Amino acid sequence: MLLLGVLLLGPSLILLPATLRVRGRVPIALAGLVFAAATVVLTVELLSLLYVLTPTWIVIAEFAVALIVLVVWWRAGATAPWPWLCIRSWASNPGRLQRLRSLARGSAFVPRTASGAVTAVAVVVAAAALIVQFYVGVSVAPNNWDSMTYHLSRVAYWLQYDSALRYSGGTARQLGSAPNAEFMIAWIYALLGTDLLAFFVQWISLLGLGAGIFSMARLLKFGVGPSAFAAALFVILPQPIMQSTTTQNDLVVSFFLVAAMFFLTRAARDRCWPDCVVGAAAFGLAVGTKGTALIAAPGILLVVVVMARQSRLGLSQVARYAAIVAAGVVLLGSFVYVPNFVEEGTLGGAASKMTSRQGVGPVAATSLVQALWTFADSPGVTLPPAVSDAVQAAGRAVRPVAVGPFQGGQFDFAIDSGIQEDTSAFGLVGFIVLPLLLLWTAFGWRIPPLRRAVALAAISYAVILAWGLIPNVWLGRVLIPMVAIGAALFASLGRRAWLSGLALILGCLSLLPSLRENAGKPLRPAAASILKLDRRTQQLRMNPAAAESFIALDALVPADAPLAFVGGEDSWDYPLFGDGLQRVVLRFGSFDEALPSLKAGKVAGLVISDSSPPPPELRGVTQLGTSAWFVPASAVKYQPAP
């Protein structure tokens, strides 16, 4: 079923960019990924409204979309879908034939300059890292905390209820968070029947990010080699490469944002409405993936405006492009925001209140210092004492303005050398290279206006983020869009061999530890490798308390016995569904709400986690762990209702 679903995405992936006559090989691939994602999202939204989100109906809906795209492509002139597939074009171009001969001889792979050699090494390293992470993603069960509480949990509930609309008992994040990344996971899950490839959405987004950064660097008038170096350097940074094996959504939203910035900027330059359509679809998908897309919007708007002024874009055309972008946001980004506003009065719903600043709060400078300190990061690398002492001295200097709320731990001014896909940042490249590069490009002299705008766009993301959110230990992954927006400027390093070589060395210093010693998916030492564990043990690795509870529960009830569940916002409920979602799970807000289902015998029992314990007068209750209990249906089935 998954293979059939992928094949039916072919027209959206290949023919829609051809119909719009998108230019450039890499931009064509970029546009294809955007349109394929849009097809999946629209399919899930439509089927959810009809309560038929099932594998059969997914295939039927995709088949209908494929037919429509084929008809539109044919009526538009049946343009050749991929330039390199046009045999006649290759045969009639002597230059391309010469390139084929060079490839056959191997001379095309021999760098002609020192900077070209560094770029070649960087691309090979990035490709190798992606291959390793793909293997890890397939071999290791999802075990990220957020995945167990809402990313994969909401997917399981959607497929259980055949709809991605709101369901009873869901947490704030399960119901109110932007869902586009999980829509794509649900599409894979429904067709494959397992979470084996749930990570693929993030992994392919990192690959797409490389293509988007390359395209953006080319738009900034960097050469092919430096642009490829910029893309490769971003891919091997600790946070992006480690998150590529997770079911989070930061790489997904970053991919859509970079694609939107590229296509909207090129549309303003060339006055090309098809590029605007692709950019609008990408931005709409970004808004529907994560609220951080709105934080990036002012910076992207600045880049587009600078290009529009350079190309002297008319007001009527600006209004037309703005209408196209608005349509993209409504069509692809508003699915969850409308019910949030209707039921809770805010677009972000209750989920946004968990991390957003409420009331007056501390001054913006406090949050900005705490947020920017996230970049003081060197996963797996112990820096010399002199460097650590200098950082501590800087911390003491800014401490008076950096005392304020901090979620998830105690804020300090140390350099984080831990290796964790949730809390690590961008290694020594993000610590040393990126700040200097952004500051010089934003405020230096003789900087082209568009490059300056890109640097300011990245900086503005950090400033707005610090102003709107309470700093926390997880900001490394939330800052991925900032680094992705500014990553095209890495190409300025790729023009000089010594600069690009130094940046690549700094990147590789953290890359190997990130691949081997990630706390969630350790591959070393061999004796403790997560690859040696079964998928159930892998899944529960990050939460020993939950592991104890689920192991005890597995001994009490069959794997397919339906269960009721009462838990808190951060309670793990996804593992209850089992492999292949063979168990029905009914979630409730309290014991009293679950009581009718227990009495009616609809479930085998009730699992209570991180919530108030069951009434003490009940008999047969089993304590699963320090804060978890199992109430069998027999304990309440024949008792009179209160």
Summary of the structure (lengths in Angstrom):
residues: 642
radius of gyration: 25.5
end to end distance: 48.4
largest distance: 87.6
contacts: 2298
relative contact order: 0.10
helix: 65%
strand: 5%
